[in-house]
Amino acid sequence: MSKQVDSIELKKHKSEDSAWVVVDGKVYDVTSFLDDHPGGKKILLKNCGKDASESFWTYHGEKVLEKVGKDLQIGEFKDSAKL
């Protein structure tokens, strides 16, 4: 069973030391990916601690999520309220 993450927990992870993001209801720990993100870590950090689905899909296709997301997924977002 995957870890259930609520908005209170998610909002704690929006720094270079701990960077979590939600895409389509799945939570990803992107901390280790910050320096490798082709668009730079600044834009990635801007979207951490919240639902970044809209921003993600604006710039990426499914192949990106398939390639890097699998190893970074840590759980599922359990709040239905929009962040």
mmCIF file of the N, C-alpha and C atoms, coordinates in Angstrom:
data_MODEL
# 
_entry.id   MODEL 
# 
loop_
_atom_site.group_PDB 
_atom_site.id 
_atom_site.type_symbol 
_atom_site.label_atom_id 
_atom_site.label_alt_id 
_atom_site.label_comp_id 
_atom_site.label_asym_id 
_atom_site.label_entity_id 
_atom_site.label_seq_id 
_atom_site.pdbx_PDB_ins_code 
_atom_site.Cartn_x 
_atom_site.Cartn_y 
_atom_site.Cartn_z 
_atom_site.occupancy 
_atom_site.B_iso_or_equiv 
_atom_site.pdbx_formal_charge 
_atom_site.auth_seq_id 
_atom_site.auth_comp_id 
_atom_site.auth_asym_id 
_atom_site.auth_atom_id 
_atom_site.pdbx_PDB_model_num 
ATOM 1   N N  . MET A 1 1  ? 0.845  -1.181 0.000   1.00 0.00 ? 1  MET A N  1 
ATOM 2   C CA . MET A 1 1  ? 0.000  0.000  0.000   1.00 0.00 ? 1  MET A CA 1 
ATOM 3   C C  . MET A 1 1  ? 0.889  1.243  0.000   1.00 0.00 ? 1  MET A C  1 
ATOM 4   N N  . SER A 1 2  ? 0.542  2.206  -0.829  1.00 0.00 ? 2  SER A N  1 
ATOM 5   C CA . SER A 1 2  ? 1.382  3.392  -0.898  1.00 0.00 ? 2  SER A CA 1 
ATOM 6   C C  . SER A 1 2  ? 1.015  4.388  0.202   1.00 0.00 ? 2  SER A C  1 
ATOM 7   N N  . LYS A 1 3  ? 1.956  5.226  0.512   1.00 0.00 ? 3  LYS A N  1 
ATOM 8   C CA . LYS A 1 3  ? 1.792  6.238  1.559   1.00 0.00 ? 3  LYS A CA 1 
ATOM 9   C C  . LYS A 1 3  ? 0.711  7.243  1.156   1.00 0.00 ? 3  LYS A C  1 
ATOM 10  N N  . GLN A 1 4  ? -0.143 7.603  2.104   1.00 0.00 ? 4  GLN A N  1 
ATOM 11  C CA . GLN A 1 4  ? -1.172 8.612  1.884   1.00 0.00 ? 4  GLN A CA 1 
ATOM 12  C C  . GLN A 1 4  ? -0.652 9.946  2.430   1.00 0.00 ? 4  GLN A C  1 
ATOM 13  N N  . VAL A 1 5  ? -0.633 10.965 1.585   1.00 0.00 ? 5  VAL A N  1 
ATOM 14  C CA . VAL A 1 5  ? -0.109 12.272 1.963   1.00 0.00 ? 5  VAL A CA 1 
ATOM 15  C C  . VAL A 1 5  ? -1.234 13.294 1.908   1.00 0.00 ? 5  VAL A C  1 
ATOM 16  N N  . ASP A 1 6  ? -1.409 14.056 2.992   1.00 0.00 ? 6  ASP A N  1 
ATOM 17  C CA . ASP A 1 6  ? -2.436 15.101 2.991   1.00 0.00 ? 6  ASP A CA 1 
ATOM 18  C C  . ASP A 1 6  ? -1.788 16.463 2.723   1.00 0.00 ? 6  ASP A C  1 
ATOM 19  N N  . SER A 1 7  ? -2.614 17.494 2.578   1.00 0.00 ? 7  SER A N  1 
ATOM 20  C CA . SER A 1 7  ? -2.105 18.817 2.215   1.00 0.00 ? 7  SER A CA 1 
ATOM 21  C C  . SER A 1 7  ? -1.196 19.407 3.290   1.00 0.00 ? 7  SER A C  1 
ATOM 22  N N  . ILE A 1 8  ? -1.474 19.109 4.550   1.00 0.00 ? 8  ILE A N  1 
ATOM 23  C CA . ILE A 1 8  ? -0.636 19.622 5.636   1.00 0.00 ? 8  ILE A CA 1 
ATOM 24  C C  . ILE A 1 8  ? 0.782  19.070 5.511   1.00 0.00 ? 8  ILE A C  1 
ATOM 25  N N  . GLU A 1 9  ? 0.893  17.766 5.268   1.00 0.00 ? 9  GLU A N  1 
ATOM 26  C CA . GLU A 1 9  ? 2.207  17.139 5.105   1.00 0.00 ? 9  GLU A CA 1 
ATOM 27  C C  . GLU A 1 9  ? 2.889  17.638 3.830   1.00 0.00 ? 9  GLU A C  1 
ATOM 28  N N  . LEU A 1 10 ? 2.145  17.707 2.747   1.00 0.00 ? 10 LEU A N  1 
ATOM 29  C CA . LEU A 1 10 ? 2.707  18.120 1.460   1.00 0.00 ? 10 LEU A CA 1 
ATOM 30  C C  . LEU A 1 10 ? 3.325  19.512 1.539   1.00 0.00 ? 10 LEU A C  1 
ATOM 31  N N  . LYS A 1 11 ? 2.641  20.425 2.190   1.00 0.00 ? 11 LYS A N  1 
ATOM 32  C CA . LYS A 1 11 ? 3.114  21.814 2.271   1.00 0.00 ? 11 LYS A CA 1 
ATOM 33  C C  . LYS A 1 11 ? 4.421  21.959 3.052   1.00 0.00 ? 11 LYS A C  1 
ATOM 34  N N  . LYS A 1 12 ? 4.805  20.942 3.800   1.00 0.00 ? 12 LYS A N  1 
ATOM 35  C CA . LYS A 1 12 ? 6.067  20.965 4.550   1.00 0.00 ? 12 LYS A CA 1 
ATOM 36  C C  . LYS A 1 12 ? 7.274  20.697 3.653   1.00 0.00 ? 12 LYS A C  1 
ATOM 37  N N  . HIS A 1 13 ? 7.015  20.258 2.436   1.00 0.00 ? 13 HIS A N  1 
ATOM 38  C CA . HIS A 1 13 ? 8.091  19.791 1.554   1.00 0.00 ? 13 HIS A CA 1 
ATOM 39  C C  . HIS A 1 13 ? 8.193  20.666 0.305   1.00 0.00 ? 13 HIS A C  1 
ATOM 40  N N  . LYS A 1 14 ? 8.718  21.871 0.506   1.00 0.00 ? 14 LYS A N  1 
ATOM 41  C CA . LYS A 1 14 ? 8.854  22.798 -0.617  1.00 0.00 ? 14 LYS A CA 1 
ATOM 42  C C  . LYS A 1 14 ? 10.182 23.555 -0.560  1.00 0.00 ? 14 LYS A C  1 
ATOM 43  N N  . SER A 1 15 ? 11.226 22.815 -0.226  1.00 0.00 ? 15 SER A N  1 
ATOM 44  C CA . SER A 1 15 ? 12.563 23.413 -0.151  1.00 0.00 ? 15 SER A CA 1 
ATOM 45  C C  . SER A 1 15 ? 13.575 22.495 -0.835  1.00 0.00 ? 15 SER A C  1 
ATOM 46  N N  . GLU A 1 16 ? 14.785 22.985 -0.982  1.00 0.00 ? 16 GLU A N  1 
ATOM 47  C CA . GLU A 1 16 ? 15.836 22.171 -1.596  1.00 0.00 ? 16 GLU A CA 1 
ATOM 48  C C  . GLU A 1 16 ? 16.170 20.947 -0.755  1.00 0.00 ? 16 GLU A C  1 
ATOM 49  N N  . ASP A 1 17 ? 15.886 21.007 0.530   1.00 0.00 ? 17 ASP A N  1 
ATOM 50  C CA . ASP A 1 17 ? 16.162 19.877 1.419   1.00 0.00 ? 17 ASP A CA 1 
ATOM 51  C C  . ASP A 1 17 ? 15.110 18.784 1.326   1.00 0.00 ? 17 ASP A C  1 
ATOM 52  N N  . SER A 1 18 ? 13.898 19.156 0.950   1.00 0.00 ? 18 SER A N  1 
ATOM 53  C CA . SER A 1 18 ? 12.797 18.202 0.833   1.00 0.00 ? 18 SER A CA 1 
ATOM 54  C C  . SER A 1 18 ? 11.749 18.787 -0.105  1.00 0.00 ? 18 SER A C  1 
ATOM 55  N N  . ALA A 1 19 ? 11.700 18.268 -1.314  1.00 0.00 ? 19 ALA A N  1 
ATOM 56  C CA . ALA A 1 19 ? 10.838 18.818 -2.355  1.00 0.00 ? 19 ALA A CA 1 
ATOM 57  C C  . ALA A 1 19 ? 9.862  17.761 -2.866  1.00 0.00 ? 19 ALA A C  1 
ATOM 58  N N  . TRP A 1 20 ? 8.586  17.942 -2.503  1.00 0.00 ? 20 TRP A N  1 
ATOM 59  C CA . TRP A 1 20 ? 7.543  17.026 -2.949  1.00 0.00 ? 20 TRP A CA 1 
ATOM 60  C C  . TRP A 1 20 ? 6.571  17.767 -3.846  1.00 0.00 ? 20 TRP A C  1 
ATOM 61  N N  . VAL A 1 21 ? 6.021  17.058 -4.813  1.00 0.00 ? 21 VAL A N  1 
ATOM 62  C CA . VAL A 1 21 ? 5.069  17.639 -5.744  1.00 0.00 ? 21 VAL A CA 1 
ATOM 63  C C  . VAL A 1 21 ? 3.985  16.612 -6.048  1.00 0.00 ? 21 VAL A C  1 
ATOM 64  N N  . VAL A 1 22 ? 2.785  17.093 -6.344  1.00 0.00 ? 22 VAL A N  1 
ATOM 65  C CA . VAL A 1 22 ? 1.682  16.211 -6.726  1.00 0.00 ? 22 VAL A CA 1 
ATOM 66  C C  . VAL A 1 22 ? 1.401  16.392 -8.211  1.00 0.00 ? 22 VAL A C  1 
ATOM 67  N N  . VAL A 1 23 ? 1.290  15.275 -8.919  1.00 0.00 ? 23 VAL A N  1 
ATOM 68  C CA . VAL A 1 23 ? 0.859  15.279 -10.317 1.00 0.00 ? 23 VAL A CA 1 
ATOM 69  C C  . VAL A 1 23 ? -0.191 14.189 -10.450 1.00 0.00 ? 23 VAL A C  1 
ATOM 70  N N  . ASP A 1 24 ? -1.378 14.601 -10.828 1.00 0.00 ? 24 ASP A N  1 
ATOM 71  C CA . ASP A 1 24 ? -2.501 13.675 -11.019 1.00 0.00 ? 24 ASP A CA 1 
ATOM 72  C C  . ASP A 1 24 ? -2.744 12.764 -9.813  1.00 0.00 ? 24 ASP A C  1 
ATOM 73  N N  . GLY A 1 25 ? -2.699 13.348 -8.638  1.00 0.00 ? 25 GLY A N  1 
ATOM 74  C CA . GLY A 1 25 ? -3.016 12.606 -7.423  1.00 0.00 ? 25 GLY A CA 1 
ATOM 75  C C  . GLY A 1 25 ? -1.900 11.747 -6.868  1.00 0.00 ? 25 GLY A C  1 
ATOM 76  N N  . LYS A 1 26 ? -0.752 11.753 -7.519  1.00 0.00 ? 26 LYS A N  1 
ATOM 77  C CA . LYS A 1 26 ? 0.390  10.980 -7.038  1.00 0.00 ? 26 LYS A CA 1 
ATOM 78  C C  . LYS A 1 26 ? 1.448  11.938 -6.498  1.00 0.00 ? 26 LYS A C  1 
ATOM 79  N N  . VAL A 1 27 ? 2.077  11.544 -5.404  1.00 0.00 ? 27 VAL A N  1 
ATOM 80  C CA . VAL A 1 27 ? 3.081  12.383 -4.754  1.00 0.00 ? 27 VAL A CA 1 
ATOM 81  C C  . VAL A 1 27 ? 4.478  11.905 -5.153  1.00 0.00 ? 27 VAL A C  1 
ATOM 82  N N  . TYR A 1 28 ? 5.299  12.861 -5.560  1.00 0.00 ? 28 TYR A N  1 
ATOM 83  C CA . TYR A 1 28 ? 6.665  12.563 -5.984  1.00 0.00 ? 28 TYR A CA 1 
ATOM 84  C C  . TYR A 1 28 ? 7.650  13.354 -5.130  1.00 0.00 ? 28 TYR A C  1 
ATOM 85  N N  . ASP A 1 29 ? 8.684  12.676 -4.665  1.00 0.00 ? 29 ASP A N  1 
ATOM 86  C CA . ASP A 1 29 ? 9.777  13.341 -3.962  1.00 0.00 ? 29 ASP A CA 1 
ATOM 87  C C  . ASP A 1 29 ? 10.831 13.665 -5.021  1.00 0.00 ? 29 ASP A C  1 
ATOM 88  N N  . VAL A 1 30 ? 10.890 14.925 -5.419  1.00 0.00 ? 30 VAL A N  1 
ATOM 89  C CA . VAL A 1 30 ? 11.785 15.343 -6.498  1.00 0.00 ? 30 VAL A CA 1 
ATOM 90  C C  . VAL A 1 30 ? 13.092 15.951 -5.977  1.00 0.00 ? 30 VAL A C  1 
ATOM 91  N N  . THR A 1 31 ? 13.347 15.797 -4.689  1.00 0.00 ? 31 THR A N  1 
ATOM 92  C CA . THR A 1 31 ? 14.544 16.376 -4.076  1.00 0.00 ? 31 THR A CA 1 
ATOM 93  C C  . THR A 1 31 ? 15.815 15.961 -4.827  1.00 0.00 ? 31 THR A C  1 
ATOM 94  N N  . SER A 1 32 ? 15.941 14.694 -5.118  1.00 0.00 ? 32 SER A N  1 
ATOM 95  C CA . SER A 1 32 ? 17.152 14.190 -5.786  1.00 0.00 ? 32 SER A CA 1 
ATOM 96  C C  . SER A 1 32 ? 17.213 14.579 -7.262  1.00 0.00 ? 32 SER A C  1 
ATOM 97  N N  . PHE A 1 33 ? 16.107 15.075 -7.802  1.00 0.00 ? 33 PHE A N  1 
ATOM 98  C CA . PHE A 1 33 ? 16.022 15.433 -9.219  1.00 0.00 ? 33 PHE A CA 1 
ATOM 99  C C  . PHE A 1 33 ? 16.215 16.935 -9.459  1.00 0.00 ? 33 PHE A C  1 
ATOM 100 N N  . LEU A 1 34 ? 16.243 17.724 -8.398  1.00 0.00 ? 34 LEU A N  1 
ATOM 101 C CA . LEU A 1 34 ? 16.314 19.182 -8.547  1.00 0.00 ? 34 LEU A CA 1 
ATOM 102 C C  . LEU A 1 34 ? 17.460 19.631 -9.448  1.00 0.00 ? 34 LEU A C  1 
ATOM 103 N N  . ASP A 1 35 ? 18.654 19.119 -9.217  1.00 0.00 ? 35 ASP A N  1 
ATOM 104 C CA . ASP A 1 35 ? 19.817 19.543 -10.000 1.00 0.00 ? 35 ASP A CA 1 
ATOM 105 C C  . ASP A 1 35 ? 19.818 18.985 -11.416 1.00 0.00 ? 35 ASP A C  1 
ATOM 106 N N  . ASP A 1 36 ? 19.013 17.957 -11.669 1.00 0.00 ? 36 ASP A N  1 
ATOM 107 C CA . ASP A 1 36 ? 18.963 17.334 -12.994 1.00 0.00 ? 36 ASP A CA 1 
ATOM 108 C C  . ASP A 1 36 ? 17.807 17.842 -13.852 1.00 0.00 ? 36 ASP A C  1 
ATOM 109 N N  . HIS A 1 37 ? 16.899 18.609 -13.272 1.00 0.00 ? 37 HIS A N  1 
ATOM 110 C CA . HIS A 1 37 ? 15.730 19.086 -14.016 1.00 0.00 ? 37 HIS A CA 1 
ATOM 111 C C  . HIS A 1 37 ? 16.184 20.001 -15.151 1.00 0.00 ? 37 HIS A C  1 
ATOM 112 N N  . PRO A 1 38 ? 15.844 19.660 -16.400 1.00 0.00 ? 38 PRO A N  1 
ATOM 113 C CA . PRO A 1 38 ? 16.295 20.446 -17.552 1.00 0.00 ? 38 PRO A CA 1 
ATOM 114 C C  . PRO A 1 38 ? 15.875 21.919 -17.505 1.00 0.00 ? 38 PRO A C  1 
ATOM 115 N N  . GLY A 1 39 ? 14.756 22.212 -16.872 1.00 0.00 ? 39 GLY A N  1 
ATOM 116 C CA . GLY A 1 39 ? 14.288 23.595 -16.777 1.00 0.00 ? 39 GLY A CA 1 
ATOM 117 C C  . GLY A 1 39 ? 14.871 24.344 -15.593 1.00 0.00 ? 39 GLY A C  1 
ATOM 118 N N  . GLY A 1 40 ? 15.701 23.672 -14.823 1.00 0.00 ? 40 GLY A N  1 
ATOM 119 C CA . GLY A 1 40 ? 16.310 24.282 -13.643 1.00 0.00 ? 40 GLY A CA 1 
ATOM 120 C C  . GLY A 1 40 ? 15.524 23.985 -12.382 1.00 0.00 ? 40 GLY A C  1 
ATOM 121 N N  . LYS A 1 41 ? 16.211 24.039 -11.269 1.00 0.00 ? 41 LYS A N  1 
ATOM 122 C CA . LYS A 1 41 ? 15.554 23.698 -10.008 1.00 0.00 ? 41 LYS A CA 1 
ATOM 123 C C  . LYS A 1 41 ? 14.605 24.780 -9.531  1.00 0.00 ? 41 LYS A C  1 
ATOM 124 N N  . LYS A 1 42 ? 14.824 26.019 -9.931  1.00 0.00 ? 42 LYS A N  1 
ATOM 125 C CA . LYS A 1 42 ? 13.980 27.126 -9.466  1.00 0.00 ? 42 LYS A CA 1 
ATOM 126 C C  . LYS A 1 42 ? 12.517 26.917 -9.852  1.00 0.00 ? 42 LYS A C  1 
ATOM 127 N N  . ILE A 1 43 ? 12.273 26.551 -11.089 1.00 0.00 ? 43 ILE A N  1 
ATOM 128 C CA . ILE A 1 43 ? 10.888 26.341 -11.543 1.00 0.00 ? 43 ILE A CA 1 
ATOM 129 C C  . ILE A 1 43 ? 10.277 25.119 -10.869 1.00 0.00 ? 43 ILE A C  1 
ATOM 130 N N  . LEU A 1 44 ? 11.078 24.114 -10.635 1.00 0.00 ? 44 LEU A N  1 
ATOM 131 C CA . LEU A 1 44 ? 10.582 22.917 -9.962  1.00 0.00 ? 44 LEU A CA 1 
ATOM 132 C C  . LEU A 1 44 ? 10.222 23.239 -8.510  1.00 0.00 ? 44 LEU A C  1 
ATOM 133 N N  . LEU A 1 45 ? 11.074 23.979 -7.830  1.00 0.00 ? 45 LEU A N  1 
ATOM 134 C CA . LEU A 1 45 ? 10.802 24.359 -6.443  1.00 0.00 ? 45 LEU A CA 1 
ATOM 135 C C  . LEU A 1 45 ? 9.557  25.237 -6.327  1.00 0.00 ? 45 LEU A C  1 
ATOM 136 N N  . LYS A 1 46 ? 9.324  26.046 -7.333  1.00 0.00 ? 46 LYS A N  1 
ATOM 137 C CA . LYS A 1 46 ? 8.138  26.919 -7.341  1.00 0.00 ? 46 LYS A CA 1 
ATOM 138 C C  . LYS A 1 46 ? 6.852  26.097 -7.269  1.00 0.00 ? 46 LYS A C  1 
ATOM 139 N N  . ASN A 1 47 ? 6.899  24.878 -7.771  1.00 0.00 ? 47 ASN A N  1 
ATOM 140 C CA . ASN A 1 47 ? 5.718  24.021 -7.817  1.00 0.00 ? 47 ASN A CA 1 
ATOM 141 C C  . ASN A 1 47 ? 5.676  22.970 -6.715  1.00 0.00 ? 47 ASN A C  1 
ATOM 142 N N  . CYS A 1 48 ? 6.653  22.963 -5.844  1.00 0.00 ? 48 CYS A N  1 
ATOM 143 C CA . CYS A 1 48 ? 6.687  21.977 -4.762  1.00 0.00 ? 48 CYS A CA 1 
ATOM 144 C C  . CYS A 1 48 ? 5.760  22.370 -3.622  1.00 0.00 ? 48 CYS A C  1 
ATOM 145 N N  . GLY A 1 49 ? 5.303  21.360 -2.908  1.00 0.00 ? 49 GLY A N  1 
ATOM 146 C CA . GLY A 1 49 ? 4.404  21.585 -1.788  1.00 0.00 ? 49 GLY A CA 1 
ATOM 147 C C  . GLY A 1 49 ? 2.966  21.800 -2.205  1.00 0.00 ? 49 GLY A C  1 
ATOM 148 N N  . LYS A 1 50 ? 2.672  21.486 -3.472  1.00 0.00 ? 50 LYS A N  1 
ATOM 149 C CA . LYS A 1 50 ? 1.311  21.683 -3.975  1.00 0.00 ? 50 LYS A CA 1 
ATOM 150 C C  . LYS A 1 50 ? 1.048  20.787 -5.185  1.00 0.00 ? 50 LYS A C  1 
ATOM 151 N N  . ASP A 1 51 ? -0.174 20.878 -5.692  1.00 0.00 ? 51 ASP A N  1 
ATOM 152 C CA . ASP A 1 51 ? -0.546 20.135 -6.894  1.00 0.00 ? 51 ASP A CA 1 
ATOM 153 C C  . ASP A 1 51 ? -0.002 20.882 -8.105  1.00 0.00 ? 51 ASP A C  1 
ATOM 154 N N  . ALA A 1 52 ? 0.906  20.254 -8.806  1.00 0.00 ? 52 ALA A N  1 
ATOM 155 C CA . ALA A 1 52 ? 1.548  20.872 -9.956  1.00 0.00 ? 52 ALA A CA 1 
ATOM 156 C C  . ALA A 1 52 ? 1.099  20.241 -11.267 1.00 0.00 ? 52 ALA A C  1 
ATOM 157 N N  . SER A 1 53 ? -0.025 19.557 -11.250 1.00 0.00 ? 53 SER A N  1 
ATOM 158 C CA . SER A 1 53 ? -0.493 18.847 -12.441 1.00 0.00 ? 53 SER A CA 1 
ATOM 159 C C  . SER A 1 53 ? -0.602 19.762 -13.654 1.00 0.00 ? 53 SER A C  1 
ATOM 160 N N  . GLU A 1 54 ? -1.247 20.898 -13.486 1.00 0.00 ? 54 GLU A N  1 
ATOM 161 C CA . GLU A 1 54 ? -1.445 21.807 -14.620 1.00 0.00 ? 54 GLU A CA 1 
ATOM 162 C C  . GLU A 1 54 ? -0.111 22.295 -15.175 1.00 0.00 ? 54 GLU A C  1 
ATOM 163 N N  . SER A 1 55 ? 0.777  22.712 -14.309 1.00 0.00 ? 55 SER A N  1 
ATOM 164 C CA . SER A 1 55 ? 2.103  23.167 -14.749 1.00 0.00 ? 55 SER A CA 1 
ATOM 165 C C  . SER A 1 55 ? 2.886  22.040 -15.411 1.00 0.00 ? 55 SER A C  1 
ATOM 166 N N  . PHE A 1 56 ? 2.824  20.863 -14.812 1.00 0.00 ? 56 PHE A N  1 
ATOM 167 C CA . PHE A 1 56 ? 3.559  19.721 -15.357 1.00 0.00 ? 56 PHE A CA 1 
ATOM 168 C C  . PHE A 1 56 ? 3.110  19.408 -16.781 1.00 0.00 ? 56 PHE A C  1 
ATOM 169 N N  . TRP A 1 57 ? 1.802  19.256 -16.981 1.00 0.00 ? 57 TRP A N  1 
ATOM 170 C CA . TRP A 1 57 ? 1.292  18.857 -18.291 1.00 0.00 ? 57 TRP A CA 1 
ATOM 171 C C  . TRP A 1 57 ? 1.417  19.961 -19.336 1.00 0.00 ? 57 TRP A C  1 
ATOM 172 N N  . THR A 1 58 ? 1.596  21.195 -18.914 1.00 0.00 ? 58 THR A N  1 
ATOM 173 C CA . THR A 1 58 ? 1.826  22.287 -19.859 1.00 0.00 ? 58 THR A CA 1 
ATOM 174 C C  . THR A 1 58 ? 3.161  22.105 -20.576 1.00 0.00 ? 58 THR A C  1 
ATOM 175 N N  . TYR A 1 59 ? 4.144  21.567 -19.874 1.00 0.00 ? 59 TYR A N  1 
ATOM 176 C CA . TYR A 1 59 ? 5.499  21.467 -20.423 1.00 0.00 ? 59 TYR A CA 1 
ATOM 177 C C  . TYR A 1 59 ? 5.997  20.054 -20.700 1.00 0.00 ? 59 TYR A C  1 
ATOM 178 N N  . HIS A 1 60 ? 5.279  19.041 -20.214 1.00 0.00 ? 60 HIS A N  1 
ATOM 179 C CA . HIS A 1 60 ? 5.772  17.671 -20.341 1.00 0.00 ? 60 HIS A CA 1 
ATOM 180 C C  . HIS A 1 60 ? 4.716  16.740 -20.922 1.00 0.00 ? 60 HIS A C  1 
ATOM 181 N N  . GLY A 1 61 ? 5.181  15.671 -21.525 1.00 0.00 ? 61 GLY A N  1 
ATOM 182 C CA . GLY A 1 61 ? 4.310  14.614 -22.005 1.00 0.00 ? 61 GLY A CA 1 
ATOM 183 C C  . GLY A 1 61 ? 4.393  13.407 -21.079 1.00 0.00 ? 61 GLY A C  1 
ATOM 184 N N  . GLU A 1 62 ? 3.610  12.386 -21.395 1.00 0.00 ? 62 GLU A N  1 
ATOM 185 C CA . GLU A 1 62 ? 3.567  11.189 -20.545 1.00 0.00 ? 62 GLU A CA 1 
ATOM 186 C C  . GLU A 1 62 ? 4.910  10.483 -20.442 1.00 0.00 ? 62 GLU A C  1 
ATOM 187 N N  . LYS A 1 63 ? 5.706  10.551 -21.487 1.00 0.00 ? 63 LYS A N  1 
ATOM 188 C CA . LYS A 1 63 ? 6.997  9.851  -21.486 1.00 0.00 ? 63 LYS A CA 1 
ATOM 189 C C  . LYS A 1 63 ? 7.908  10.351 -20.363 1.00 0.00 ? 63 LYS A C  1 
ATOM 190 N N  . VAL A 1 64 ? 7.820  11.638 -20.057 1.00 0.00 ? 64 VAL A N  1 
ATOM 191 C CA . VAL A 1 64 ? 8.653  12.194 -18.984 1.00 0.00 ? 64 VAL A CA 1 
ATOM 192 C C  . VAL A 1 64 ? 8.263  11.570 -17.651 1.00 0.00 ? 64 VAL A C  1 
ATOM 193 N N  . LEU A 1 65 ? 6.969  11.496 -17.401 1.00 0.00 ? 65 LEU A N  1 
ATOM 194 C CA . LEU A 1 65 ? 6.495  10.917 -16.147 1.00 0.00 ? 65 LEU A CA 1 
ATOM 195 C C  . LEU A 1 65 ? 6.837  9.431  -16.073 1.00 0.00 ? 65 LEU A C  1 
ATOM 196 N N  . GLU A 1 66 ? 6.734  8.737  -17.187 1.00 0.00 ? 66 GLU A N  1 
ATOM 197 C CA . GLU A 1 66 ? 7.082  7.316  -17.223 1.00 0.00 ? 66 GLU A CA 1 
ATOM 198 C C  . GLU A 1 66 ? 8.574  7.117  -16.936 1.00 0.00 ? 66 GLU A C  1 
ATOM 199 N N  . LYS A 1 67 ? 9.395  8.007  -17.473 1.00 0.00 ? 67 LYS A N  1 
ATOM 200 C CA . LYS A 1 67 ? 10.844 7.866  -17.346 1.00 0.00 ? 67 LYS A CA 1 
ATOM 201 C C  . LYS A 1 67 ? 11.350 8.176  -15.934 1.00 0.00 ? 67 LYS A C  1 
ATOM 202 N N  . VAL A 1 68 ? 10.963 9.312  -15.380 1.00 0.00 ? 68 VAL A N  1 
ATOM 203 C CA . VAL A 1 68 ? 11.499 9.704  -14.076 1.00 0.00 ? 68 VAL A CA 1 
ATOM 204 C C  . VAL A 1 68 ? 10.523 9.531  -12.920 1.00 0.00 ? 68 VAL A C  1 
ATOM 205 N N  . GLY A 1 69 ? 9.255  9.580  -13.198 1.00 0.00 ? 69 GLY A N  1 
ATOM 206 C CA . GLY A 1 69 ? 8.258  9.530  -12.137 1.00 0.00 ? 69 GLY A CA 1 
ATOM 207 C C  . GLY A 1 69 ? 8.210  8.230  -11.368 1.00 0.00 ? 69 GLY A C  1 
ATOM 208 N N  . LYS A 1 70 ? 8.429  7.143  -12.057 1.00 0.00 ? 70 LYS A N  1 
ATOM 209 C CA . LYS A 1 70 ? 8.347  5.818  -11.437 1.00 0.00 ? 70 LYS A CA 1 
ATOM 210 C C  . LYS A 1 70 ? 9.262  5.699  -10.219 1.00 0.00 ? 70 LYS A C  1 
ATOM 211 N N  . ASP A 1 71 ? 10.475 6.190  -10.347 1.00 0.00 ? 71 ASP A N  1 
ATOM 212 C CA . ASP A 1 71 ? 11.446 6.089  -9.253  1.00 0.00 ? 71 ASP A CA 1 
ATOM 213 C C  . ASP A 1 71 ? 11.228 7.137  -8.161  1.00 0.00 ? 71 ASP A C  1 
ATOM 214 N N  . LEU A 1 72 ? 10.502 8.199  -8.482  1.00 0.00 ? 72 LEU A N  1 
ATOM 215 C CA . LEU A 1 72 ? 10.330 9.296  -7.535  1.00 0.00 ? 72 LEU A CA 1 
ATOM 216 C C  . LEU A 1 72 ? 9.007  9.256  -6.773  1.00 0.00 ? 72 LEU A C  1 
ATOM 217 N N  . GLN A 1 73 ? 8.070  8.427  -7.233  1.00 0.00 ? 73 GLN A N  1 
ATOM 218 C CA . GLN A 1 73 ? 6.765  8.390  -6.570  1.00 0.00 ? 73 GLN A CA 1 
ATOM 219 C C  . GLN A 1 73 ? 6.888  7.798  -5.170  1.00 0.00 ? 73 GLN A C  1 
ATOM 220 N N  . ILE A 1 74 ? 6.314  8.517  -4.191  1.00 0.00 ? 74 ILE A N  1 
ATOM 221 C CA . ILE A 1 74 ? 6.379  8.059  -2.800  1.00 0.00 ? 74 ILE A CA 1 
ATOM 222 C C  . ILE A 1 74 ? 5.009  7.801  -2.197  1.00 0.00 ? 74 ILE A C  1 
ATOM 223 N N  . GLY A 1 75 ? 3.952  8.186  -2.894  1.00 0.00 ? 75 GLY A N  1 
ATOM 224 C CA . GLY A 1 75 ? 2.624  7.975  -2.329  1.00 0.00 ? 75 GLY A CA 1 
ATOM 225 C C  . GLY A 1 75 ? 1.528  8.599  -3.159  1.00 0.00 ? 75 GLY A C  1 
ATOM 226 N N  . GLU A 1 76 ? 0.362  8.697  -2.522  1.00 0.00 ? 76 GLU A N  1 
ATOM 227 C CA . GLU A 1 76 ? -0.804 9.275  -3.178  1.00 0.00 ? 76 GLU A CA 1 
ATOM 228 C C  . GLU A 1 76 ? -1.348 10.413 -2.328  1.00 0.00 ? 76 GLU A C  1 
ATOM 229 N N  . PHE A 1 77 ? -1.867 11.412 -3.019  1.00 0.00 ? 77 PHE A N  1 
ATOM 230 C CA . PHE A 1 77 ? -2.429 12.566 -2.339  1.00 0.00 ? 77 PHE A CA 1 
ATOM 231 C C  . PHE A 1 77 ? -3.847 12.238 -1.926  1.00 0.00 ? 77 PHE A C  1 
ATOM 232 N N  . LYS A 1 78 ? -4.158 12.425 -0.644  1.00 0.00 ? 78 LYS A N  1 
ATOM 233 C CA . LYS A 1 78 ? -5.463 11.995 -0.156  1.00 0.00 ? 78 LYS A CA 1 
ATOM 234 C C  . LYS A 1 78 ? -6.464 13.120 0.055   1.00 0.00 ? 78 LYS A C  1 
ATOM 235 N N  . ASP A 1 79 ? -6.048 14.369 -0.080  1.00 0.00 ? 79 ASP A N  1 
ATOM 236 C CA . ASP A 1 79 ? -6.993 15.472 0.075   1.00 0.00 ? 79 ASP A CA 1 
ATOM 237 C C  . ASP A 1 79 ? -7.674 15.771 -1.250  1.00 0.00 ? 79 ASP A C  1 
ATOM 238 N N  . SER A 1 80 ? -8.960 15.996 -1.192  1.00 0.00 ? 80 SER A N  1 
ATOM 239 C CA . SER A 1 80 ? -9.671 16.341 -2.413  1.00 0.00 ? 80 SER A CA 1 
ATOM 240 C C  . SER A 1 80 ? -9.709 17.849 -2.616  1.00 0.00 ? 80 SER A C  1 
ATOM 241 N N  . ALA A 1 81 ? -9.428 18.602 -1.562  1.00 0.00 ? 81 ALA A N  1 
ATOM 242 C CA . ALA A 1 81 ? -9.423 20.062 -1.674  1.00 0.00 ? 81 ALA A CA 1 
ATOM 243 C C  . ALA A 1 81 ? -8.235 20.500 -2.519  1.00 0.00 ? 81 ALA A C  1 
ATOM 244 N N  . LYS A 1 82 ? -8.471 21.476 -3.378  1.00 0.00 ? 82 LYS A N  1 
ATOM 245 C CA . LYS A 1 82 ? -7.404 21.966 -4.238  1.00 0.00 ? 82 LYS A CA 1 
ATOM 246 C C  . LYS A 1 82 ? -6.399 22.769 -3.423  1.00 0.00 ? 82 LYS A C  1 
ATOM 247 N N  . LEU A 1 83 ? -5.137 22.570 -3.729  1.00 0.00 ? 83 LEU A N  1 
ATOM 248 C CA . LEU A 1 83 ? -4.079 23.276 -2.989  1.00 0.00 ? 83 LEU A CA 1 
ATOM 249 C C  . LEU A 1 83 ? -3.876 24.659 -3.544  1.00 0.00 ? 83 LEU A C  1 
# 
